[in-house]
Amino acid sequence: MRRFLQILSGAHPEVLERCETDRRKFQGIGGAVLTTGVLAAVSMTFALHSMLGVPLAVAVPASLAWGLAILSLDRWLVGSMQAGEPRRWLIAMPRILMAVLLGFAISTPLVLQIFKPEIDAQTSQIKQRHADEFAARQQAGASGADIEKLRAEVTSLEKVVSSGGDDPLDPARDPRISALTAERDAEQVQADKSYKEWRCQLYGGEGCPKKGNGPLAQGSEAAYTKSKDRVDELNRQIEKRKKQLSDASSGAKATRLAIAKQALPQARDRLSTAVDQQRRLQDAFAEENLRSSGLLLRLQALDEVADRDVTLRVAHVLLMLLFLLIECLPVAVKLMQRPGNYERLYPLVMDHEFRQARTDLVTPGQTGDGTTGIQRIWARQERPARVTPVPVAVPAQAPAAGTMPYPPGDPEGSYGTLADDALRDMPDGQTTTWVARPEDPADGRVGEFELLADEN
């Protein structure tokens, strides 16, 4: 378990093995990362099962995957920051913002689950309010107005039938009068249009042709006269129909009774159709309203309850901050901790890996088997014959302009550095012996020892 927590902390196990005093610190960071992952999984389970109605067989695997994702993300957040980095707070601001967003996303379902009884009660009130508002909109809308009109028409026709024609029919609800009125209104619009054209052609004006009683003016006058005559005829028919509906004579009563008996079944059918359509809409809304229990509805219920109850609002804020603090704890701990041995050793290990990788690469001066010329000379078993150097005076020469004092093909001197590193890492196969130095009064050194290489 300790090893697992160390891995969750984002630390390199091979480096942490050398820093025994820092293990507990990184185990604590790993525990914080594990806690956030567990909370994320539990929160997602509540969100999927309680709020969205997802079965547990589906919600649990999805929640575990979400928890692993949050755990991996938190591990990356803490592992990408080093305690000893300069300006680490400035560099960590995007990571802190990400941690805060994750904290809100994870803590919200947990808070909703804690206040579930209060939220359920408020949710019922919200649903009832939505149902009342929908019914009011239907009554005030076009469908409600049509139903009220049809009900009044059916009531009027039933009175006429029940009275044997004594009660007059309402002209406003008579279909014949309604049709005549609609036709008259359309004809009146055409008459007004023809009259304006006629006046424009007679007297001229903006947008009008040359004024005068020409063919255009005469045509417009004829159209106006025709429409006006039709309007007058329709008005006479409407008045005649109204008298027929309200006449107290026996013939008028019989006519009204026949009209009412003929129109009543049709009016009832239209009313029944409109009422059924309205009822279907209400049933569909009621079913959807009853079934709805999503996250937005529960958040709305929590806000409304908190607005009425100050104690609940304070508890809500404190719980949200608590879960948010837990979610941000790994990043906060990593930022606030002081550098330890791990932070001091980690750069050295990274530098060693870099040097080792650089040495393993094929560089200028290497042979076909991957070794440098210096390595091959160092690995030779035979000892070359000792050669006594002959002093030769060589005048010092400055390098030519535009050249660098490095071997060809190595303009930056990297080969020399690699060779130096290789020499430092090679084992020393030369045997040496400590030899007592004879007294030499000339240089003033007496009784010293000197390390000399063996001759064979």
C-alpha positions as CSV (number, residue, x, y, z in Angstrom):
1,M,0.0,0.0,0.0
2,R,2.8,2.4,0.8
3,R,4.4,1.7,-2.6
4,F,1.0,2.4,-4.3
5,L,0.6,5.7,-2.4
6,Q,4.1,6.7,-3.5
7,I,3.2,6.0,-7.1
8,L,0.0,8.1,-6.8
9,S,2.1,11.0,-5.4
10,G,3.8,11.3,-8.8
11,A,7.3,10.6,-7.3
12,H,9.8,8.5,-9.0
13,P,10.1,5.3,-6.9
14,E,13.8,4.7,-7.7
15,V,14.7,8.2,-6.5
16,L,12.4,8.0,-3.5
17,E,14.0,4.8,-2.4
18,R,17.2,6.8,-1.6
19,C,15.2,9.4,0.4
20,E,13.8,7.5,3.4
21,T,12.9,10.7,5.3
22,D,10.7,11.9,2.4
23,R,8.7,8.8,1.9
24,R,6.0,9.6,4.5
25,K,5.5,13.0,2.9
26,F,4.9,11.6,-0.6
27,Q,2.7,8.8,0.9
28,G,0.5,11.6,2.4
29,I,0.3,13.3,-1.0
30,G,-0.7,9.9,-2.6
31,G,-3.4,9.5,0.0
32,A,-4.8,12.8,-0.8
33,V,-4.9,11.9,-4.5
34,L,-6.6,8.6,-3.7
35,T,-9.2,10.4,-1.6
36,T,-10.1,12.7,-4.5
37,G,-10.5,9.7,-6.8
38,V,-12.7,7.9,-4.4
39,L,-14.9,11.0,-3.9
40,A,-15.1,11.5,-7.6
41,A,-16.4,7.9,-8.1
42,V,-18.9,8.3,-5.3
43,S,-20.1,11.6,-6.6
44,M,-20.6,10.3,-10.1
45,T,-22.5,7.3,-8.7
46,F,-25.0,9.7,-7.0
47,A,-25.3,11.8,-10.1
48,L,-26.0,8.9,-12.5
49,H,-28.2,6.8,-10.3
50,S,-30.1,9.3,-8.1
51,M,-30.5,12.2,-10.5
52,L,-30.5,10.6,-14.0
53,G,-32.0,7.3,-13.1
54,V,-29.2,5.2,-14.6
55,P,-29.2,1.6,-13.3
56,L,-26.5,0.7,-10.8
57,A,-25.1,-1.9,-13.1
58,V,-24.2,0.8,-15.5
59,A,-23.6,3.7,-13.0
60,V,-21.0,1.8,-11.0
61,P,-18.6,1.0,-13.9
62,A,-19.0,4.5,-15.3
63,S,-18.3,6.0,-11.9
64,L,-15.2,3.9,-11.5
65,A,-13.9,5.0,-14.8
66,W,-14.6,8.6,-13.8
67,G,-12.8,8.1,-10.5
68,L,-9.7,6.7,-12.3
69,A,-9.7,9.6,-14.7
70,I,-9.8,12.1,-11.8
71,L,-7.1,10.1,-9.9
72,S,-4.8,10.1,-13.0
73,L,-5.4,13.8,-13.6
74,D,-4.6,14.7,-10.0
75,R,-1.5,12.6,-10.1
76,W,-0.4,14.5,-13.1
77,L,-1.1,17.8,-11.4
78,V,1.0,17.0,-8.4
79,G,3.7,15.2,-10.3
80,S,4.2,18.1,-12.7
81,M,5.1,20.5,-9.9
82,Q,8.3,20.5,-7.9
83,A,8.5,22.0,-4.4
84,G,11.7,23.8,-5.0
85,E,10.8,25.4,-8.3
86,P,11.1,29.2,-8.4
87,R,7.9,31.1,-9.2
88,R,6.0,27.8,-8.6
89,W,2.9,29.7,-7.6
90,L,2.7,31.5,-10.9
91,I,3.4,28.4,-12.8
92,A,0.8,26.5,-10.8
93,M,-2.1,28.9,-11.4
94,P,-3.5,27.0,-14.4
95,R,-3.3,23.8,-12.4
96,I,-5.0,25.4,-9.4
97,L,-7.8,26.7,-11.7
98,M,-8.2,23.2,-13.1
99,A,-8.3,21.7,-9.6
100,V,-11.0,24.2,-8.5
101,L,-13.2,23.4,-11.5
102,L,-12.9,19.7,-10.8
103,G,-13.7,20.4,-7.2
104,F,-17.0,22.1,-8.1
105,A,-17.9,19.3,-10.6
106,I,-17.2,16.6,-8.0
107,S,-18.7,18.3,-4.9
108,T,-22.0,19.4,-6.4
109,P,-23.6,15.9,-6.6
110,L,-22.4,15.2,-3.0
111,V,-24.0,18.3,-1.7
112,L,-27.3,17.5,-3.5
113,Q,-27.3,14.0,-2.0
114,I,-26.8,15.4,1.5
115,F,-29.8,17.8,1.2
116,K,-31.9,15.2,-0.7
117,P,-35.0,15.4,1.6
118,E,-35.3,19.2,1.4
119,I,-34.6,19.1,-2.3
120,D,-37.3,16.5,-3.0
121,A,-40.0,18.5,-1.1
122,Q,-39.1,21.7,-3.0
123,T,-39.0,19.7,-6.3
124,S,-42.7,18.7,-5.8
125,Q,-43.7,22.3,-5.4
126,I,-41.7,23.4,-8.4
127,K,-43.5,20.7,-10.5
128,Q,-46.9,21.7,-9.3
129,R,-46.1,25.3,-10.1
130,H,-45.0,24.3,-13.6
131,A,-48.3,22.4,-14.1
132,D,-50.4,25.4,-13.0
133,E,-48.4,27.7,-15.3
134,F,-48.9,25.3,-18.3
135,A,-52.7,25.1,-17.6
136,A,-52.9,28.9,-17.4
137,R,-51.0,29.3,-20.7
138,Q,-53.4,26.9,-22.3
139,Q,-56.5,28.7,-21.1
140,A,-55.1,32.1,-22.2
141,G,-53.8,30.8,-25.5
142,A,-55.5,30.1,-28.8
143,S,-56.6,26.6,-27.9
144,G,-58.3,27.9,-24.7
145,A,-60.1,30.7,-26.6
146,D,-61.4,28.2,-29.2
147,I,-62.7,25.9,-26.5
148,E,-64.5,28.7,-24.7
149,K,-66.1,29.9,-28.0
150,L,-67.2,26.4,-28.9
151,R,-68.7,25.8,-25.4
152,A,-70.7,29.0,-25.7
153,E,-72.0,28.0,-29.1
154,V,-73.0,24.6,-27.9
155,T,-74.8,26.2,-24.9
156,S,-76.7,28.6,-27.1
157,L,-77.8,25.9,-29.5
158,E,-79.0,23.7,-26.7
159,K,-81.1,26.5,-25.3
160,V,-82.7,27.0,-28.7
161,V,-83.5,23.3,-29.0
162,S,-84.8,23.0,-25.5
163,S,-87.1,26.1,-25.9
164,G,-88.5,24.8,-29.2
165,G,-87.1,27.8,-31.1
166,D,-88.3,30.5,-28.7
167,D,-84.9,31.6,-27.6
168,P,-83.1,33.6,-30.3
169,L,-79.9,32.4,-31.8
170,D,-76.8,34.4,-31.0
171,P,-75.8,36.1,-34.3
172,A,-72.2,36.2,-33.2
173,R,-72.1,32.4,-33.0
174,D,-74.2,31.7,-36.1
175,P,-71.9,30.0,-38.7
176,R,-73.9,31.6,-41.6
177,I,-73.4,35.1,-40.3
178,S,-69.8,34.4,-39.6
179,A,-69.2,33.3,-43.2
180,L,-71.0,36.3,-44.6
181,T,-69.1,38.7,-42.3
182,A,-65.8,37.2,-43.4
183,E,-66.7,37.6,-47.0
184,R,-67.9,41.2,-46.5
185,D,-64.7,42.2,-44.8
186,A,-62.5,40.8,-47.6
187,E,-64.7,42.6,-50.2
188,Q,-64.5,45.8,-48.2
189,V,-60.7,45.7,-48.3
190,Q,-60.8,45.3,-52.1
191,A,-63.2,48.2,-52.4
192,D,-60.9,50.5,-50.3
193,K,-57.9,49.5,-52.5
194,S,-59.8,50.3,-55.7
195,Y,-61.0,53.6,-54.3
196,K,-57.5,54.7,-53.5
197,E,-56.3,53.8,-56.9
198,W,-59.1,55.7,-58.5
199,R,-58.4,58.9,-56.5
200,C,-54.7,58.6,-57.3
201,Q,-55.4,58.4,-61.0
202,L,-57.9,61.3,-61.0
203,Y,-55.9,63.8,-58.9
204,G,-52.4,62.6,-59.1
205,G,-49.8,62.6,-56.3
206,E,-46.6,60.9,-55.3
207,G,-46.2,57.6,-57.0
208,C,-49.3,58.1,-59.2
209,P,-49.5,58.2,-63.0
210,K,-50.6,61.3,-64.9
211,K,-53.8,62.6,-63.4
212,G,-57.0,62.7,-65.4
213,N,-60.1,60.6,-66.0
214,G,-58.4,58.2,-68.4
215,P,-58.8,54.5,-69.0
216,L,-56.9,53.6,-65.8
217,A,-59.1,55.8,-63.7
218,Q,-62.3,54.5,-65.3
219,G,-61.1,50.9,-64.7
220,S,-60.4,51.6,-61.0
221,E,-63.8,53.3,-60.7
222,A,-65.6,50.2,-62.2
223,A,-63.7,47.9,-59.8
224,Y,-64.6,50.1,-56.8
225,T,-68.3,50.2,-57.8
226,K,-68.4,46.4,-58.2
227,S,-66.8,45.8,-54.8
228,K,-69.0,48.4,-53.1
229,D,-72.2,46.8,-54.5
230,R,-71.0,43.4,-53.3
231,V,-70.4,44.8,-49.8
232,D,-73.9,46.3,-49.7
233,E,-75.4,43.0,-50.8
234,L,-73.6,41.1,-48.1
235,N,-74.7,43.6,-45.4
236,R,-78.3,43.1,-46.5
237,Q,-77.9,39.3,-46.2
238,I,-76.4,39.6,-42.7
239,E,-79.2,41.8,-41.5
240,K,-81.8,39.5,-43.0
241,R,-80.1,36.6,-41.2
242,K,-80.1,38.4,-37.9
243,K,-83.8,39.2,-38.2
244,Q,-84.5,35.6,-39.0
245,L,-82.6,34.5,-35.9
246,S,-84.5,36.9,-33.6
247,D,-88.0,37.0,-35.2
248,A,-90.7,35.9,-32.8
249,S,-93.1,34.6,-35.5
250,S,-93.9,30.9,-35.6
251,G,-92.1,30.5,-38.9
252,A,-89.0,32.1,-37.6
253,K,-89.1,29.8,-34.5
254,A,-89.4,26.7,-36.7
255,T,-86.4,28.0,-38.8
256,R,-84.3,28.6,-35.7
257,L,-85.2,25.2,-34.2
258,A,-84.2,23.5,-37.5
259,I,-81.0,25.4,-37.7
260,A,-80.1,24.6,-34.1
261,K,-80.8,20.9,-34.4
262,Q,-78.6,20.8,-37.5
263,A,-75.7,22.8,-36.0
264,L,-75.7,21.3,-32.5
265,P,-74.0,17.9,-33.4
266,Q,-71.3,19.6,-35.4
267,A,-70.6,22.1,-32.6
268,R,-70.4,19.3,-30.1
269,D,-68.0,17.3,-32.3
270,R,-65.7,20.4,-32.7
271,L,-65.8,21.0,-28.9
272,S,-65.0,17.4,-28.1
273,T,-62.1,17.4,-30.5
274,A,-60.6,20.6,-29.1
275,V,-61.0,19.4,-25.5
276,D,-59.4,16.0,-26.3
277,Q,-56.4,17.7,-28.0
278,Q,-56.0,20.0,-25.0
279,R,-56.2,17.0,-22.6
280,R,-53.6,15.1,-24.5
281,L,-51.2,18.1,-24.3
282,Q,-51.9,18.4,-20.5
283,D,-51.3,14.6,-20.0
284,A,-48.1,14.7,-21.9
285,F,-46.8,17.7,-20.0
286,A,-47.9,16.1,-16.7
287,E,-46.1,12.9,-17.5
288,E,-42.9,14.7,-18.5
289,N,-43.2,17.0,-15.5
290,L,-43.6,14.1,-13.1
291,R,-40.7,12.2,-14.6
292,S,-38.3,15.1,-14.7
293,S,-35.8,15.1,-11.8
294,G,-32.6,16.2,-13.5
295,L,-29.6,18.1,-12.2
296,L,-30.9,21.5,-13.2
297,L,-34.2,21.0,-11.4
298,R,-32.5,19.8,-8.2
299,L,-30.1,22.8,-8.3
300,Q,-33.1,25.1,-8.7
301,A,-34.8,23.5,-5.7
302,L,-31.6,23.8,-3.6
303,D,-31.4,27.5,-4.5
304,E,-35.0,28.1,-3.6
305,V,-34.8,26.3,-0.3
306,A,-31.5,28.1,0.6
307,D,-33.1,31.5,-0.2
308,R,-35.8,30.8,2.4
309,D,-33.6,29.2,5.0
310,V,-30.4,31.0,6.1
311,T,-29.2,28.0,8.1
312,L,-29.4,25.7,5.1
313,R,-27.7,28.3,2.9
314,V,-24.7,28.5,5.4
315,A,-24.6,24.7,5.6
316,H,-24.6,24.5,1.8
317,V,-21.8,26.9,1.5
318,L,-19.7,25.2,4.2
319,L,-20.2,21.8,2.7
320,M,-19.3,23.0,-0.8
321,L,-16.1,24.7,0.5
322,L,-15.2,21.5,2.5
323,F,-15.5,19.2,-0.6
324,L,-13.7,21.9,-2.7
325,L,-10.9,22.0,-0.2
326,I,-10.5,18.2,-0.3
327,E,-10.4,18.2,-4.1
328,C,-7.7,20.9,-4.1
329,L,-5.7,19.4,-1.3
330,P,-3.1,17.5,-3.3
331,V,-2.1,20.6,-5.4
332,A,-2.2,22.8,-2.3
333,V,0.0,20.5,-0.3
334,K,2.5,20.1,-3.1
335,L,2.8,23.9,-3.4
336,M,3.2,24.6,0.3
337,Q,5.7,21.8,1.1
338,R,9.3,22.7,1.6
339,P,12.0,21.1,-0.6
340,G,13.5,17.9,0.9
341,N,16.1,15.4,-0.1
342,Y,14.0,14.1,-2.9
343,E,13.9,17.6,-4.5
344,R,17.7,17.9,-4.1
345,L,18.4,14.4,-5.5
346,Y,15.9,14.4,-8.4
347,P,17.9,17.0,-10.5
348,L,21.1,14.9,-10.0
349,V,19.3,11.8,-11.2
350,M,17.9,13.6,-14.2
351,D,21.4,15.0,-15.1
352,H,22.9,11.5,-14.8
353,E,20.2,10.0,-17.1
354,F,21.0,12.8,-19.6
355,R,24.7,12.2,-19.5
356,Q,24.2,8.4,-19.8
357,A,21.9,8.8,-22.8
358,R,24.2,11.3,-24.4
359,T,27.1,8.9,-24.0
360,D,25.1,6.1,-25.6
361,L,24.3,8.1,-28.7
362,V,26.5,7.8,-31.8
363,T,28.6,10.9,-31.8
364,P,31.4,12.2,-34.1
365,G,34.6,10.2,-33.5
366,Q,32.8,6.9,-32.7
367,T,33.8,3.6,-34.5
368,G,31.5,1.1,-36.0
369,D,31.0,-0.8,-32.7
370,G,29.8,2.3,-30.8
371,T,33.1,3.0,-28.9
372,T,35.2,6.2,-29.3
373,G,38.8,6.2,-30.4
374,I,39.9,7.1,-26.8
375,Q,38.0,4.2,-25.4
376,R,39.7,1.8,-27.8
377,I,43.1,3.2,-26.9
378,W,42.4,2.9,-23.2
379,A,41.3,-0.7,-23.7
380,R,44.5,-1.9,-25.5
381,Q,46.2,-4.7,-23.6
382,E,49.7,-4.4,-25.1
383,R,51.9,-1.6,-23.8
384,P,53.6,0.5,-26.5
385,A,57.3,1.0,-26.4
386,R,58.5,4.0,-24.4
387,V,59.4,6.8,-26.7
388,T,61.6,9.6,-25.5
389,P,60.2,12.8,-26.8
390,V,62.5,15.1,-28.7
391,P,61.9,18.8,-27.8
392,V,61.0,20.7,-30.8
393,A,60.3,24.4,-30.8
394,V,57.0,25.1,-32.4
395,P,55.9,28.7,-32.7
396,A,52.5,29.5,-31.3
397,Q,49.9,30.2,-34.0
398,A,46.6,31.7,-33.5
399,P,43.6,30.0,-35.1
400,A,42.6,31.2,-38.5
401,A,39.7,33.6,-38.7
402,G,36.3,32.0,-38.8
403,T,37.6,28.7,-37.3
404,M,37.0,27.2,-33.8
405,P,39.6,25.3,-31.8
406,Y,37.5,22.1,-32.0
407,P,38.0,18.9,-34.0
408,P,36.5,18.8,-37.5
409,G,32.8,17.8,-37.4
410,D,32.5,18.9,-33.8
411,P,31.9,22.7,-34.0
412,E,30.5,23.0,-30.5
413,G,33.1,20.9,-28.7
414,S,30.5,18.3,-27.6
415,Y,32.8,15.5,-28.6
416,G,35.5,16.7,-26.3
417,T,33.0,16.7,-23.4
418,L,31.9,13.2,-24.3
419,A,35.5,12.0,-24.4
420,D,36.2,13.6,-21.1
421,D,33.1,11.9,-19.5
422,A,34.1,8.6,-21.0
423,L,37.6,8.9,-19.6
424,R,36.2,9.7,-16.2
425,D,33.9,6.6,-16.2
426,M,36.6,4.1,-17.4
427,P,38.3,1.8,-14.9
428,D,42.0,2.4,-14.3
429,G,44.0,-0.6,-15.4
430,Q,47.4,0.9,-14.7
431,T,49.1,-0.3,-11.5
432,T,51.0,2.2,-9.3
433,T,53.3,2.1,-6.4
434,W,54.1,4.6,-3.6
435,V,57.9,5.3,-3.6
436,A,59.9,7.2,-1.0
437,R,61.4,10.3,-2.6
438,P,65.1,10.7,-1.8
439,E,66.2,13.7,0.1
440,D,67.1,16.6,-2.3
441,P,68.4,19.7,-0.4
442,A,68.2,21.6,-3.7
443,D,64.4,21.9,-3.7
444,G,64.0,21.7,0.0
445,R,61.7,18.6,0.1
446,V,62.6,15.9,2.5
447,G,60.9,12.6,3.5
448,E,58.0,12.7,0.9
449,F,56.3,9.9,-1.1
450,E,55.5,9.9,-4.7
451,L,52.9,7.8,-6.7
452,L,54.8,6.3,-9.7
453,A,53.4,4.0,-12.5
454,D,54.8,0.5,-12.8
455,E,57.0,-0.1,-15.8
456,N,55.5,-3.5,-16.7
